Amino acid sequence: MHVIRADQVFDGDGFLGRTDVVLDGPNVVAVQEPTEYASEVVVEDLGAVTVLPGLVDAHQHLTWDAADPLAWHAEHDDSALLEQGRTNARRALSAGITTIRDLGSRGRVALQLRDETARSPLAGPTLLVAGPALTTPGGHCWFLGGACTDADELVKAVARLDEAGVDVIKVMATGGNITPGSAPHESQFRLPELKAVVDAAHAAGLPVAAHAHGTGGVSDATAAGVDTIEHCSFFTEDGIAEDPALIQRLAESGVAVSLTAGTPPGTTPLPAVAARMPALLAHIRGLREAGVRCILGTDAGIGPGKPHDVLPLAVVQGVELVGIPVTEALAMCTSRAAEAIGLGRRAGRLRAGGTADVLVVTGLVDEDPAALVRPARVLRGGVRVA
């Protein structure tokens, strides 16, 4: 056994004072007050650090090159995408991100990457992957190969993805910001098509993540019964919609909303996002205040401002820009995120019987959230990986 003793522990739900996290191989044995142990037990007293569960990023694109994703896909074959994914996975892991849901990749590349990281903790985080996102011909992220024209084609695509072994189905309910000719406020699929996707996926035991910016897409995705809504930004053609009734429906439905956050210093968001930022921040506050079930995802890979290790900054910026309490912001990328993506039993918390995915950062995060960007140690499945 191995004990990590720290001045502060965040267990996925709240902060604890000076605490021992007891590990035995790939598992957490106990999270308890400091005590005496048998002589053969290694006890490391790390002092003024915070020990947390490994972080969970609910939305990334690991096989993308963030510098120019459209050109990247046009100019590179699957072997290059896989190699890029390996690099990005290791980068994320080094920041303490031990679980990632990859929500859009070409062909079977992300499936291969998932299998590689499953075999070796050093290769990257635990991955859940969607494969090609379902979209319209020429629609948002059509270049991934998931274009469908109607409900029948969508159902057949779900069956193909299920056979390929994906963990989640991704569907583009609206357009997006990075695909020429695609408008994020406009719906691509409406309720009948989205319901067909949800019914087919759930029948196969697969959850559904719906990309939705415009209120029409958000409304239809909620009514269709998707498991998570990505972005949920309420984009209009030139701003952010105010729709309290829809926000109330989201809260009542219990659907998890994956808020997109995190930008490194010196970079700027996509122009469409930057222009709406004050209204978007107010919208996020409104979602929280209404009791919508919110988690954090970064959408890493979609542009230069979205590197694959940016999740810790998403937490810091959520606290500083939106006013989210630090305990809640951390839960949004640990326990809450793990539950929303179906991994609540194994990820997102430090507890007896859980997986030993552990992040140690220098400093006390409750006093200084920026400590989260100072990783001192990362364990995945009990193996030190950074």
N, C-alpha and C positions, 0 to 999 in steps of 0.2 A: 504494500500500500504506500501511497504517497500523499502527503498533506501539504496543501498550499494555505498558509496563514496570512491574512491580510487585514489592514486596518478598516477596509470597507469591502462589502460584497453586495452586488445587486443580483438577486436570485431570479429575476424575470418578472417579479411583481413589486418588489420594493427594496429599499436599502436596509442592510444589516450593518451593525457596528463590527468590531473586531471579531472575525469569524474564521473557522477552519473549513476548507473544502477538501473532503477526503475522497481520494480517487483510488480505484483499483483497476488497472488496465484501462479498458475502454469505457468504464462506468463510474458514475458518481456514487459513492457509498453513503456519504452523509454530508450535511451542511449544518454545522453546529458550533457552539461556543468553544473556544480553545480549551484543550484538555491535555492530559498526559497519555502517551501511547507506548506500546511495547518498543523495546530497543531497536527492533529491526525495521520499524516504520520510519521513513524519511520525512522529516518535518522541515519545510522551508518557510521561514518567516520573512515575507517580502516587505513588511512595513507599510509605508504610505503609498499603497497602490489600491486600485479597485479591481476586484475579480468579478467578471460577468459571464453569462452564457455567451457562446459564440453568436455573432450577429446573424440575422436572417434577412436577406434582401429578396423581397417578394417579386421583383421585376427587373431582370437584366436581359441583355443580349450578348452572351459571352463570345460568340463567334464573329462578332462585328468589329471592324476597325473604326473607332470613334472619330477619326480624322475626317472621313468621308464615306459613310456606309454604303451609299448607292454605288459610287465608283468602285468601292472595294468588292462588292458582290459582282459587278460587271466584269472586273478585270482578274478575278482570282477563282481558282478551282476549289473543290471541297477540301483537298489536302491542305491548302493554304488557310482556309477557314478554320480547319481543325487545329492547326498549329497556332493560329491567332487565339483560338479559344483556350488552348493550354496556357499560353502566356497570360491571358486575362484572368483565368481561373487562379493561377498562382498569385497574381497581383491582389485579387480580392481576398484570398486566404491570408496573405501577409498582413492585411489590415484588420483581421479578426472576423471576417465574414465566412462563417463555416457552413452556411446553407444558402443556396440560391435557387430561385425559380426562374428558369430561362424561358421567356415567352415569345419566342420567334426566331427560327433559324432555318437555313436551307437544307432540304433533303434530310439525311440521317446524321448530319455532322454532330449535332448536340447530343444525340443518342450515344454515339461513340464516345464523346467526351464524358458523358455521365457515367458510362461503364468504366472508363479509365479512372475517374476519381473515386468510384465505388471500390475499386481494387486497391487503391493506394491513397491514404490520407494526405501524403505529400503532394499529390497531383492537383489538388484543389478541393473546393467545398463539396459537400453533399449536394447533388443536383436533382431537381425535378424539371423535366423538359417538355415543351409543347411541340417541337418540330415546326413545320411551316404553319403560320397563322392563316386562318380561313378568311378570305377577303373577296372582293369583287374583281372581275377582270380589269386590270389597270388601276385597281384601288390601292388603298394604303398597304405598303409592303408586298405588293404583287410579286416582286422579284424573289420572294422566298419560295414561290411555287405552290401557294395554297388558294389560287383563284377558283371561285365557284359562281355559277350564274343563278342558281335557284335552290329551293329547299332540298330537292332530290339529290343534287350534286353535293350539297353540304352534308347530308346524311351519309352518302357514299364516302366522302372525304373523312368523316369521323371514323367510319369503319376501317378505312385504310390506315389512319393514324393509330387506332387501337391495335390493329394487327402489327404495326411497326413497333409498338411498345412504348408509346408516349405516356407521360404521367398526368397530363392536363391538356385540355383543348383550349386554344386561343382563337377568338373570333373578333374581327374588326367590325363592331357595330357602327362606327362612324369613320370618317376619314381621319388623316393625321397630318402632322406638321412637316414631315421630312420627305414625303412622296410628291413629286411634281404633279399637279392636276388634282390632288386630293385636298379636300377642305375639311378641317377637323370638326366644324360645327354641323356638317351635313351627314345624314344617316346613309350607311351603305346597305345594311340589312334592317328590315323592320321586324315587328314582333313575330309574325308567322315563321320567318326564316330562323330567327334566334331561338324560338321555341323548339323548332325541329332539331337544331344543334344541341340544345340542352337535353331534350328527351333522348336523343341518340347517345349522347355522351354519358348521361346518368345511367342509362340502361347497360352501358358497358362498364360502369363503375368509375367513370372519369369525371372530374370536376371541370367546370368551364370558367375561363377568365375572359371577360369582354372588355376590349378597348373601347372606351366611349368618352368623347369630349362634349358633344352637343347634347342638349337636354332631351331631344327626341331619342337619341341613342341610349342615354342613361335611363330614361323612362321605360323604353322597350326592353332593355337588358334586365331591369328590375322585375318587370312583369313576366319575363321569360323564365326567371328563376336561376340566373347565373350564380355562380359561387363567389366570384369576386368581380368588381368593376374597377378597371384600371383608369387612372387619371381623374375621371369624374369632375372635369373642370368647368362644366356648364358654359363652354365656349359659344358665343354668337359670332356673327360675321366680323364684328369689330369690338367685341368686349366680352364681358362675363354676365350671364343671365342671372336675375334674381327670381328664384322660384321656390318660395318657402314650402309650398304644398309638395313638391317633388322631394325636397330635403326630408320632409316628414315621412314620406313613403319609404325613403331609403332607411331612415331610422327604424321604422316599424318592421321593415322586411328582415332586418338583421344581416343583410348582405355586407360582406367586407369590402370596403372601399380602399384601394391601394393608392395613396397619395404619392405623387411624383415629386421628389425633393433631392437636393444635394447638388451644389455647384462649387468647384474649387475656387479659391481666391484668384482674382485676375482673369477669370473667364466670365462670360455672360450667357444667360439662357438663350434658347432659340428666339429669334426676333418676335414671333407671334406671342411667346410667353412673356418676354421682357416688357412688351407694350402693355400687357394686361396685369403686370405683377401686383400693383396695389389692390386691384379688385380681386385678383386671385387669392391673395393672402387673406382678405376679408371673407372670401367665400369659404376658405378652409376653416377659418374660425367659426363660421356659421355651421358648417357640418359638425364640428366637434360639439358646439354648444347645443345642437339639436339631438345629440346622442347617437350620431351615425358611427358605426363600427369602423374605425380608421386604423390602417396600418401604413407602413412606409415601404416604398420601392423607389429605385433610382432611375430606372430606364437606362441604365448604363450601356453605352455602346452607340447611342443614337447621334452623338455629336461630340466635338472637342471638349465641351463642358461637362461631359458625362463619362469620366474614366471609371473603371470597374472597382475601384477602391474608395468611392466617394460616399458610401453609406454613413460612416461616422460623421461626416460633415452635414449630412441630411438631418441627423439628430441635433447637432449644434444649431443649425439654422432654424429648425423647427422651434427650438427653445427661444432663440434670439429674435426671430422675425415674426413668428406666429404667436408666441407666448405660451406654448405647450409646456406644462410642468415637466421637468427633466425625467421624473419617474415614468410619466406617461409616454414621453417620447422614446425612452428606452424600451418600454413594453411594446411599442409599435413596431420595433424591429427585433424583438426577441419573442416573448411569450405570445403576444397577440398575433404576430405575423406567422409564427409556427402553427398556431391553431387554425388560422385562416387558410393556410395552404395544405392542411391535412397532416402536419407533422407534430402536432401538439404533444404526443406521447413520447417523442424522442428528442426534440430540439426546443430551444427557446427558454429553457429554465435550468437552473442548478438545483437539483433535488435528488434524494436517494432513489436509485434505480434508473436515473436518467443517463443519457449519453454524455461522456466527458468531452464535450465541445466547450472550450474555455478560452476567454479572452482576459488577459491581464494588462491593465493600462497604468501608466505612471501618474499618480495624483488621485484626488478624491473627486469623483465625477459629480456628486451632488453639489459640491461647492464650485467646481470648475468643469462644466460640460465639455470644454475643449480638450480635457484630458483624454477623451475618447479617441482623439487622433494621435495619441502617443502610445501605441501598442508596445508592450515590453515582452509579451509572450503570447503565443497562440497554440492551443492544443485542439486537435480534431480526433475524436475517438480515443483520447488519452495519449495520442502521439504528438510530440512537440513538432510543429511544422513551421514556426517562425519565432 
